[in-house]
Amino acid sequence: MKWDPSQYARFATPRSRAFGDLVAQIQAKAPREVVDVGCGAGNLTATLAKRWPGARVRGFDSSPDMIAKAPTHAGVEFGVASAQDFDATGVDVVVSNAVLQWVPEHRDLLRRWASQLVPGGWLAFQVPSNFDAPSHRLMRELAESPPWRHRLAGVLRGTESVATPQEYLDLLAGAGLLAEVWQTEYQHVLPGPDPVLEWVRGTGLRPVLQALDAESAVEFEREYAALLREAYPARDYGTPFPFLRTFAVSTVPA
């Protein structure tokens, strides 16, 4: 699936908050190797090199377009690879921010990574948990409506994309890790016209747009934007956009 780094970066500040909140809970003191799984354009990965200057920091993403935008003098080794191919053997800190919801088998990946980490190693991830929010529910309902269902059948996933906090806790604890799992709902305030549409253009709407021809994509966006304007009415100060995320930070007992 093709990513547009420029579209994704339109809301870089609110998108980055969850990364900072996640990494702040990792208590690793002097890790030797830190890996950011699904690092996107790498700007946030660069902050890991600043936090742990003595570590080898690697970041990889499945999108060549994203990696092409990665900073070249950040003290990070960037590359193109998939989460499914990552081997965490010998790694001290594994971070994954807003990536695993795209990987249907990510529960199995988490178990595998947990078994590969060194004693005292850390596994931390964050996933969006807003698949029942109007932004996603309305997208699915429109895609499933008669004018669109034959062209968009099977394109979108739903709430099964991520697990519940309890399920993640059971998974990590069952793999022998000491884990903390929590949720935070951010109240983003988005500027400009149709800002929720612009937000999802960079993420959840991509599978739809890539499944349609250009003319059909414009029509789908027009119908979807009208639904979003009703679900997320603008205020004088901008458009409130609640966003629920699930966080998990876990460590292998030393």
C-alpha positions as CSV (number, residue, x, y, z in Angstrom):
1,M,0.0,0.0,0.0
2,K,1.4,3.4,-1.0
3,W,2.0,6.1,1.6
4,D,2.1,9.9,1.0
5,P,4.6,11.4,3.5
6,S,3.4,14.9,2.8
7,Q,-0.2,14.1,3.5
8,Y,0.7,12.2,6.7
9,A,2.9,15.1,7.9
10,R,0.0,17.6,7.7
11,F,-0.9,16.8,11.3
12,A,2.6,16.0,12.5
13,T,2.3,17.7,15.9
14,P,-0.9,15.9,17.1
15,R,0.2,12.6,15.6
16,S,3.5,12.8,17.4
17,R,2.1,13.2,20.9
18,A,1.4,9.5,21.3
19,F,4.9,8.6,20.4
20,G,6.3,10.8,23.2
21,D,3.8,9.5,25.7
22,L,4.7,5.9,24.8
23,V,8.5,6.3,24.9
24,A,8.4,8.3,28.2
25,Q,7.3,5.1,30.0
26,I,10.3,3.0,28.8
27,Q,12.7,2.8,31.7
28,A,15.7,1.4,29.8
29,K,18.9,3.0,31.1
30,A,21.7,2.2,28.7
31,P,20.4,0.0,25.9
32,R,22.8,-1.3,23.3
33,E,20.3,-1.7,20.4
34,V,17.0,0.2,19.9
35,V,14.7,-0.5,16.9
36,D,11.7,1.5,15.7
37,V,9.3,-0.9,13.9
38,G,7.4,1.0,11.2
39,C,9.3,4.3,11.7
40,G,7.6,6.2,8.9
41,A,9.7,9.2,7.8
42,G,11.9,8.7,10.8
43,N,11.6,12.1,12.5
44,L,10.4,10.6,15.8
45,T,13.0,7.8,15.5
46,A,15.7,10.5,15.7
47,T,14.5,11.4,19.2
48,L,15.4,7.9,20.3
49,A,19.0,8.5,19.2
50,K,19.1,11.6,21.3
51,R,17.6,9.9,24.4
52,W,20.0,6.9,24.1
53,P,23.2,8.4,22.5
54,G,25.2,5.3,23.2
55,A,22.8,2.9,21.5
56,R,22.7,1.6,18.0
57,V,19.3,2.9,16.8
58,R,17.6,1.4,13.8
59,G,14.4,2.4,12.1
60,F,12.6,0.6,9.3
61,D,9.3,1.0,7.4
62,S,7.6,-1.0,4.6
63,S,7.2,2.2,2.6
64,P,10.2,3.3,0.4
65,D,8.5,6.7,0.0
66,M,8.6,7.2,3.8
67,I,12.2,6.0,4.2
68,A,13.2,8.4,1.4
69,K,12.2,11.3,3.7
70,A,14.1,10.0,6.7
71,P,16.8,12.4,8.2
72,T,20.2,11.4,7.0
73,H,22.2,12.9,9.9
74,A,20.1,11.7,12.9
75,G,22.4,8.9,14.1
76,V,19.9,6.3,13.0
77,E,20.2,3.4,10.5
78,F,17.1,3.5,8.3
79,G,15.9,0.9,5.9
80,V,13.0,-0.6,4.1
81,A,11.5,-3.8,5.6
82,S,8.2,-5.2,6.9
83,A,7.2,-5.7,10.5
84,Q,6.6,-9.4,9.7
85,D,10.2,-9.9,8.8
86,F,11.7,-8.3,11.9
87,D,13.8,-10.5,14.2
88,A,14.1,-9.0,17.7
89,T,16.9,-11.4,18.8
90,G,19.4,-9.5,20.9
91,V,17.5,-6.2,20.8
92,D,17.1,-4.2,24.0
93,V,14.3,-1.9,23.1
94,V,11.6,-2.4,20.5
95,V,9.2,0.5,19.8
96,S,6.2,0.4,17.4
97,N,4.0,3.5,17.0
98,A,0.7,3.3,15.2
99,V,1.8,0.5,12.9
100,L,0.5,-2.9,14.2
101,Q,-3.1,-2.1,13.3
102,W,-2.1,-2.6,9.7
103,V,-0.7,-6.1,10.4
104,P,-3.5,-8.7,10.9
105,E,-1.1,-11.2,12.5
106,H,0.5,-8.7,14.9
107,R,-0.6,-10.6,18.0
108,D,1.7,-13.5,16.9
109,L,4.4,-11.0,16.1
110,L,4.2,-9.6,19.6
111,R,4.6,-13.1,21.1
112,R,7.6,-13.8,18.9
113,W,9.3,-10.5,19.7
114,A,8.7,-11.0,23.4
115,S,10.5,-14.4,23.2
116,Q,13.5,-12.9,21.3
117,L,14.2,-9.9,23.5
118,V,17.2,-9.9,25.8
119,P,16.7,-10.2,29.6
120,G,15.8,-6.7,30.8
121,G,14.6,-5.8,27.2
122,W,11.6,-3.6,26.5
123,L,8.7,-3.9,24.1
124,A,6.5,-0.9,23.7
125,F,3.8,-0.2,21.2
126,Q,0.8,2.1,20.6
127,V,-2.2,1.4,18.3
128,P,-5.3,3.5,17.4
129,S,-8.4,2.2,19.1
130,N,-10.9,4.4,17.3
131,F,-12.3,1.9,14.8
132,D,-15.8,2.4,16.3
133,A,-15.5,6.2,16.1
134,P,-17.5,8.1,13.4
135,S,-14.4,8.7,11.3
136,H,-14.0,4.9,10.7
137,R,-17.6,3.7,11.2
138,L,-19.0,6.1,8.6
139,M,-16.2,5.2,6.1
140,R,-17.1,1.5,6.5
141,E,-20.8,2.2,6.2
142,L,-20.4,4.2,3.0
143,A,-18.1,1.6,1.5
144,E,-20.7,-1.1,2.3
145,S,-23.6,0.9,0.7
146,P,-25.0,-0.2,-2.6
147,P,-23.1,2.3,-4.8
148,W,-19.8,1.2,-3.5
149,R,-19.9,-2.3,-2.0
150,H,-19.0,-4.1,-5.3
151,R,-15.8,-2.0,-5.7
152,L,-14.8,-1.9,-2.0
153,A,-15.7,-5.3,-0.7
154,G,-13.0,-6.5,1.7
155,V,-10.9,-3.3,1.5
156,L,-11.6,-2.0,5.0
157,R,-11.1,-3.8,8.3
158,G,-13.0,-3.0,11.5
159,T,-12.6,-3.4,15.2
160,E,-10.7,-6.7,14.7
161,S,-7.7,-4.6,13.6
162,V,-6.6,-4.2,17.2
163,A,-7.1,-6.0,20.5
164,T,-8.6,-4.7,23.7
165,P,-6.3,-3.5,26.5
166,Q,-7.1,-6.6,28.5
167,E,-6.3,-8.9,25.5
168,Y,-2.9,-7.2,25.1
169,L,-2.2,-7.5,28.8
170,D,-3.0,-11.2,28.7
171,L,-0.8,-11.6,25.7
172,L,2.2,-9.9,27.1
173,A,1.9,-11.3,30.5
174,G,1.4,-14.8,29.0
175,A,4.6,-14.3,27.1
176,G,6.4,-13.8,30.5
177,L,6.7,-10.0,30.3
178,L,5.9,-7.4,33.0
179,A,3.4,-5.2,31.3
180,E,1.4,-2.0,31.7
181,V,-1.5,-1.3,29.3
182,W,-3.6,1.8,29.2
183,Q,-5.8,4.0,26.9
184,T,-5.7,7.7,26.3
185,E,-8.3,9.7,24.4
186,Y,-6.8,12.8,22.9
187,Q,-9.0,15.8,22.1
188,H,-7.2,17.1,19.0
189,V,-8.3,20.4,17.6
190,L,-7.9,20.4,13.8
191,P,-7.7,23.6,11.7
192,G,-9.0,24.3,8.2
193,P,-11.8,23.0,6.0
194,D,-12.8,19.3,6.2
195,P,-9.9,18.6,8.6
196,V,-11.0,15.1,9.6
197,L,-11.1,14.1,6.0
198,E,-7.6,15.5,5.6
199,W,-6.4,13.5,8.6
200,V,-7.8,10.2,7.4
201,R,-6.5,10.8,3.9
202,G,-3.1,10.2,5.3
203,T,-4.0,7.0,7.1
204,G,-7.3,5.0,7.2
205,L,-8.8,6.3,3.9
206,R,-5.8,5.2,1.8
207,P,-7.0,1.7,1.1
208,V,-10.3,3.1,-0.3
209,L,-8.6,5.7,-2.5
210,Q,-6.2,3.2,-3.9
211,A,-8.9,0.8,-4.8
212,L,-10.9,3.3,-6.8
213,D,-10.1,5.1,-10.0
214,A,-9.5,8.9,-9.8
215,E,-13.1,10.0,-10.6
216,S,-14.7,7.5,-8.2
217,A,-12.2,8.5,-5.5
218,V,-13.3,12.1,-5.8
219,E,-17.0,11.1,-5.5
220,F,-16.4,8.9,-2.5
221,E,-14.5,11.6,-0.8
222,R,-17.4,14.1,-1.5
223,E,-20.0,11.8,0.1
224,Y,-17.7,10.9,3.0
225,A,-16.8,14.6,3.7
226,A,-20.4,15.5,4.1
227,L,-20.9,12.7,6.6
228,L,-17.8,13.8,8.5
229,R,-18.9,17.5,8.7
230,E,-22.1,16.4,10.4
231,A,-20.3,14.0,12.8
232,Y,-17.5,16.5,13.6
233,P,-19.0,20.0,13.5
234,A,-16.5,22.8,13.4
235,R,-16.3,25.3,16.3
236,D,-15.0,28.9,16.3
237,Y,-11.6,27.6,17.5
238,G,-11.4,24.6,15.1
239,T,-12.8,21.1,14.7
240,P,-12.6,18.8,17.8
241,F,-11.4,15.3,16.9
242,P,-11.4,12.8,19.7
243,F,-8.9,10.0,19.2
244,L,-8.6,6.9,21.4
245,R,-5.3,5.1,21.5
246,T,-4.1,2.0,23.3
247,F,-0.6,1.9,24.8
248,A,1.5,-1.1,26.1
249,V,4.9,-1.0,27.7
250,S,6.4,-4.2,28.8
251,T,9.8,-5.6,29.9
252,V,11.5,-9.0,30.2
253,P,12.4,-9.7,33.8
254,A,16.1,-9.5,34.2
